[in-house]
Amino acid sequence: MNKLIMTAALLLTSSLSYAEAYSCTAYIDGVVVAETKVNASKAAVAEEKAADRLKKKGVVVDYVACK
């Protein structure tokens, strides 16, 4: 059981170390409607996370761009 906990902790910390902070902007018809920040390993993953977070808040967007 101890090995399982240690393995889970190691995986969690190693995956978080590769994550970067991204600033994301959501658009509807080319107009900025919302901005959010997410942590992700790639910009594409950040855009998906940001879109999911906005969808949960009830904000429907055309697309999200992250830098």
PEMO-V47451 format. One record per backbone hydrogen bond with DSSP energy under -1.0 kcal/mol. CO is the residue of the C=O (numbers start at 1). NH is the residue of the N-H. If there is no record, write none. Layout:
co: {CO	CO}
nh: {NH	NH}
//
This chain:
co: {1	2	3	4	5	6	7	8	9	10	11	12	13	20	22	23	24	25	26	26	27	27	28	31	34	36	38	40	42	43	44	45	46	47	48	49	50	51	52	53	54	55	63	65}
nh: {5	6	7	8	9	10	11	12	13	14	15	16	17	40	38	67	36	65	33	34	62	63	31	28	26	24	22	20	46	47	48	49	50	51	52	53	54	55	56	57	59	58	27	25}
//
